Each structure stands twice: as C-alpha cells, then as structure tokens.
Amino acid sequence: MPDIQSLLLGFDPSENEYTSVNGGHKFALHHSKAKAIAIRRNISLKQAFMLLGPWEKTPRLVDEYDVGDFFNLAIHRPNLELI
C-alpha cells in the first residue's frame, strides 16, 4: 500500500503536478475504484477490474472544489463514475 496520506496536490493542481503521481499511487487509485465496484455489484474483484478497464494516463479531480488528495483523485474513465 503506498503512502497515500502524503499524496497532496493542493487546490487547482497544474498539469505537472498531475503527472508527478507515481505508478504505485495510480495502482492504489485504480484498485480502490475496482474494490468499490466489486462490493457495490457483489461481483469478484477480477470482474470489477474487467468492467473498469485500464487506468487513464493522468489522474483527475473528482470534486474540482476540493483539495487534490488521494481520496479526491480518480484514474478511471469519467463515464464509469457511477458504476
């Protein structure tokens, strides 16, 4: 598990700050979303990852009016937000 508490991009992160998110954090973001899908739909984690597909190249803020910390970043396609 990466050190998620230390990942903080602040308000209105720049493109450079988004690209500074390392692979471990990207995996943790992706895994967190897959786990939430698996629980919500009562399916296996493998099935959830198959629904989710590959992560996007650059993270984005979920809530643009909140700080850019681990819990407000997403790396999955925006159209999957409600899955």
Secondary structure, DSSP 4 states (H G I P E B T S, - for coil): ---GGG-B--SS--HHHHHT--HHHHHHHHHHHHHHHHHHHT--HHHHHHHH-SPPSS-EESSTTS--BGGGEE-S-GGGTT-
